[in-house]
């Protein structure tokens, strides 16, 4: 059933593209989701399509079925056949097919029809045991509301409590109390084959009313006006997905020395210019700030298509590249900041979960960074030893050898810091980076071992397949 899903606002097409797959006996079926005001004649395939406010149309050979804000499901789906009409209501006891990495994957689509009036934006914040940071995050989001971008009128905020065991739900409830446009939800039951974050986001996404959906973490702080600017930036670049890499806030020696190493490797492995280039296959996104156009999100299958992925943000980015919805990615210290980890233990657990998935050859990278450590700290020792041999036999030769090693050390130092500078961290944090090399090497090996040998990783009290 090849299908074309499109959404129209004010009789203007937003994000038309082909999704779906072919099934025997279903040739010629095409679908469209129409919304907006007025009507417009549109020629496509084997007939005409009339676009009116929130009318869903299914065109099959020999017949047209129409319904206001929904469909007569008996006329559309027969047992055993999925309806690839994304965004339409489904029976509570049935599942619809959504695009997956390998053909069609079974999952749920939105559990409500298109709202009568779409808002400009829905912000979704999944939170699990985030009592230390959730309040600051939500306050920074609430401060985005202004006369021309009013919360409850132009956009909404949905906080999803992912079965927290601390005061996360209480904090969210207190902040939401009495505020129009703010909703607090409990994440649905975590089923097998789902990660906690994907499940929490999917709970809210199926109820979202925004033309744009922003998924952002509970540990982020948003600069004034960044929500509207992000929408304008995505519109200007004509993309269905935009992601920001936030400014990282770090504390303590372990974080300040390790984080620049990780982020410089990320900047080299996923250059934003190449990620944003449709001609390049490389893809990346940061789930701390991930903005997706409503229809593009449907075409990707939503988080239902990456339900079991530990790095769901990167997987969605790859889907965006493959399905050509448009992807824009950049470092955005002007828009958002985050403190990823509140402790060294959390940092170790987090990077153990992620590193082997982010870098293709984790062990090779560990060897190169171990070599960096040996050169940066070993060459000065050898140089001094050679210089101290100046009174021994052949002292001139030893002295010359010492200068050669000294020059090699300077070259290694320049190369190292030129690499670390790509992390976008402050000068002092970059200067401390050599001290983080042993930790980085151990974490690379640890991540490889858990993913490739043990085939399991843990995060926030849950275990997932590696």
N, C-alpha and C positions, 0 to 999 in steps of 0.2 A: 504494500500500500504506500506508494510514494505520496508524501503529503507536503503541502506548503503551509506553514504557519505564519501568520502575520497579524500585527495588531495595529489598529488605526486610531489616531486621535485627531479629532476635528477633520475627518475625512482625508487624513494625510498618512501615508504608509510609514511605519517605523519598523525597520528591521525585517525585511522579507528575505526568506531563505529556505532552502529545501532541507527537510529532515525526514527520517523515516526509512523504511526498507520495503522491499517487495515481497509479497506473499502470493502464492498461487490463487488464481480466481478473483483477485482484487484489482485487476488492471483498470486503469482509468479513474480510480477514485482519487479525488483531490479534496482538500479541506482548507478552510480559512476561518480565522477568527476576526470578526469585524467589530469595531467600536467607533465612537465619535458621534458627531451630529450631522444631520442631513443625509443625503444619499448621493452615490456616485456610481456610474456605470463603469465596469472594469472588465475588459475582455481577457479571458484566460482559458486555455485548453478548449473544452468542447461546449462552452456556453458562456452566459453572462453571470456576473456576480454583483449583487446590489448591496452596498455597504450602508447600513443604518445603525442606530445606536444599539450596541450590545446584542446583535443578532448573530447567532452561530449558524453557519451553513455547511452542510456536508453534501458534496456533489458526487454521486456515483453514476454508473452507467444507467441511463434511463430514468433517473429520479433525482429530486432535490428535496432534502429534509431540512426544515428550518425550525428554530426554537428561540424564544426570548429568554436570555440569560440561562441557557441550558439546552439540553437536547432530550428528545424522546429516545431514551437509550435502547428501547426494544427495536427501534427502527434503524439503529446505527450499528450495534454490536451483536454478533451472534456468539454462542458459546465457543470458547477456545481462540477467538480472534480479538486481539487488542485494538483499541482505537488510538491511533497516533495523533489525536487532536489535543494538543497540550493546552492546559489551562481550564479545561471544562470539568464540571463536577462529575465525580465517579461514585458508584454505589459504595456504601461503607464496607461491604463485604467483598469487594473486588479490587483488584489492582490493575493499574494501567501500565503500558510499556513506555519506558523513557529511553532515550539514546544512551548507550553505554559505550565503553571502549571497544567492545566486541559485539557489534550488532545491537540488538535491543536487550535492555536489562529490565527486569521486573521491578517496579517501584510504584509509589503513589505520585500522582500529580497534585495540583492544588485542590484542596477539599472544599472549595467554594467557586461559584461562577465569577466572571469578571465583575468587579464592583460597578455600581451605577456611575460613580465618579472616581476616576483615578487621581491619586495624589501625585505630587512630583517625585517624592522620595519616601522609601521606607528604610530606616536604619535598624539593623538587627545586631544585638549584642549578646552572644552566648556567654554564660558565666558559670564556672564551676569552682567553688571555694575561692572566690575573689574578693573577700571582705576587705582586704587591705587596699585595693585599688579601684573597686567598682564605683564608689562614690565620686571620686575625682573624675573618672571617665564620663559618668552620666552628667555631671555638672558641666563639663566642657561641651557636651552635646546639647544640653538644654540651652546653653548660652548662644547657640546658633540661631535660636528663634528670634525673628525680627518682623517688622511690619510687612515687608515684602516677601518674607519666607517664614510664615507663622506656623508654629507647631500645632498640630491638630487641624489646620486648614490646608497647608501646603505640603506638610510632611508629617510622618509619624515615627515613633520610637518604640521598638519592641525589645524587651529584655527577656532572655530565656534562662531560667534557673536550671542548670544541668545537674539535678539531684545533688546539690551542694550539702555538705555536712556542717558548714559554718554559718555565719550570719549573712551570707550573700542574699538570700531570698528576702530577709527582713529589710536589709538596706535598700534593695530594689523597690520593695513595696512602699517604704517610707518616702522615697524620692518621687515615686509615681503618684502617690496619693493626691487627689484633687487636681491633677494636671491633665488637661485635655490632650489627647494624642499620644499618651504614654501608656503602654500595656506591659504587664508582667505575666509571662506564661511559664508553666512547668514543662520541661522537656518531656516528650513522649517516652514510653517504655523503650529502653535500649534493647533492641533485638539483635540476634546474632547476625554478623555481617555488617554491622554499623559501628563507626567510631562515635564516641560521645559528642564530639563537636559537630560532626555532620548531622547527627540525629537532632541535636538542639537547634541548629540552623534550619533544618528542614521543617521542624515543628512550626517555626515562625514564618518561613518563606511561603508556605502554603496558605497563609492567612494575610500575606502582605498586600497592601493596596497601592504601592508606589509604582510609577513608571520606571523608576530606578530603584535598585536594591543595593544597599551598602552593608556589607558584612564587616564588622570591626570588633577587635578583641576588647575585653574588659580592662586591660592594662594600658590602654592608649589614652592620650590627652590630645584633644583636637583644638587647633588654632581657630580663632574667630573667622567665620566665613568660609571655612575649608569645604563644607558640604556643597554649597552652591558653586564654588570655584571648581570642584572636582567634576560636577555635572557639566559645567561649561567646557572644561578641558576635554572631557570625553566626547562631547558634541563637536567641538572644534576639530578634533582629530578623526571624527566619524568612526568611532569604535564602539563595540558593544560591551567591552570590558576594560576597566582602568584599575590599576593597582599602584599604590604608593609603598615605597620602602621607607618606614619612619626613621626619624632621628632616634638613636638608641641612647637611653639613659642607663649608665652603669655606675656601680658603687663597689668599693673594695678592690684589693689588688688582683684577685683571681679574675673578676669580671673585666676590669680595666685592661688587663694584659691579654686575656683570651679573646674577647669579643672582636677587637680589631682584626685579629688573625682570621676568624671565621668569616667576617663580612668582606674582607678583601678577597678571599677565595670565592665568595659568592659573586662579587662584582666582576671577577675575572671569568668565572664559569658562566654567568648570565649577564652579559653586557646589556644595559637597558636599550641601547640603540638597536642591537640585533633582536632583542626580545620584541621590540615594538615594530620591527620590520616584517611586513606580511610575507616577504620573499624568503625569510630565514625560518628554518624549522625549530630553532631554539625557542623555548617558552618558559616563562616564570611568572609568579605572582606572589604577593605577600598577603596572607590571610588577615593580617592586622588592619589592612585597609583594602578592601576588594569591592569595587563598584561595578555592578552588572545591570545592563538594560533589561527590562522585564522579558521581552520576547527573546533576547539573546540567552537569558537564563533558561528559558523553556527549551530552546534549541539544544542547549548543552545537557538537558535532562535534569538540571538543578543538582542539588547535593545528593539526590537519589542515585545519580549515575557514578558518584565517587564515594559511596556510603562506607566502603571498607578501606579507604585510602588514608593512611596516617598523614600524608601531606596532600590534603584535599585541595588546597589552593593551587599548588603546582599542577595537579592533575586537571583541574578546571582550565588552567591556562593552556595546557596542551590541547584540550578539547576545543578551546576557543580558536587556536591556530588551525586545527584540522578542519573545523566547521566554518572557518572564515567569518567569524562574527566581529573580528577586529580586536586587537589587544594593544594597550598602551601601558608602559611600565616605567617608573622613574623613582629616583631618590627624592624625597619630599620633606626636607626638614622645615620647610615653610608651612606645611599643612598639619603634620601629625608627629607626635613623639610617643615613645613607649619605653617602659621598663619591663623587659621580658621576664626577668627572673629576680625574685626577692631573696634568694639565698644561693650559695654555691651548690648545695645539694640539688636544688631545682634546676640550676644551669647544667649540671652534669647529666641529670635525667633527661632534660630537654634535648640537648645536643646528641646524646646517645641515641635518642629516638630518631633524630633527623639527619645526621651527617651522612650516613651510608646511603640515604635516599637522595641527597642533594648532589653528591659527587660520584661520578661513574667509577673511578678507580680509587677507592678509599685507602687501600693499603699502600699504593704507590705514592699517594699524597702524603701519607704518614711518613714514608721513608724520606721523601724530599724535605719535609719540615724537620725531621730528625737530623738530616745532613746540615740544614741551616743552623740548627742549634750547635752542632759540633764545630762548624766553621766559625760561627760568631763568638763562641766562648773558648774554643780550642786553639785557634790561630794566634790570639794574643799571648797565650801561655807559651806556645812554641817559639814565638818571636822573641819574647823576653829571655827564654832559655838560650837561644842562639846568640843574642846580644851579650849575655853574661859569659859567653865562651870566648870573648875577645882577647883574653890574655893567654889562652891555650894555643897549642900548635894549630897552624892554619887559621888563625883568628880572623884574618881578612875574609877568607871564604865563608866562615860562619856568619860574620857580620853582614856580608852581602846576601846570604841566604835569609837572614833575619829580615832584611829590608824587602826582599821579594815576598815573604809571607805577610809582612805588614801591608804592602800594597794590595795583596790578594784579599786581606781582611777588609781594607777600606772599600775595595770593589764589592765584596759581599755585603758590607753594611749598606752601601748606597743602593744596591739592587734590592735588598730586603726592605728598606724603608720606602723605596719607590713603589714597591708592591703593596705594603701596608697602608700607604697614603690613599689608596683607592677605596679604603673602607669608609671614608667620610667621617672618621672619628677625630676628636681634637688631638692636637700635637702631642700633649703629654701622654694620652692613652696610647698613641702610636709608638711613642718613645719606650713605653713599658712592654711593648709587644714581645720582644725576645724572651722575657721572663715567662710568657705564656706558652712558649713552644712545647715544653714537656707535657703540659696539660692537654694541648691540642693533639699531640701525637697519641697520647693515651686514649683520648676520647674518640679519635678516628678509628683506632683498633677496636675499642670497646663497642662502638656502633657497628662496625663490620662483623664482629663476633656475634653480637646479639641478633643481627638481621640474617646473617648467612649461615651461622652454625646453630645457635639456639632457636632461631626463627621466631622470636617473640621480643616485644619491647613493652615497656610499661610507661604510663603517664597518668599522673593524678589519681593513683589508686586503681587503675584499670590496666589490664594486659591486652595487647593486640598482636595478631600474627605479624611476624617480621617480613 
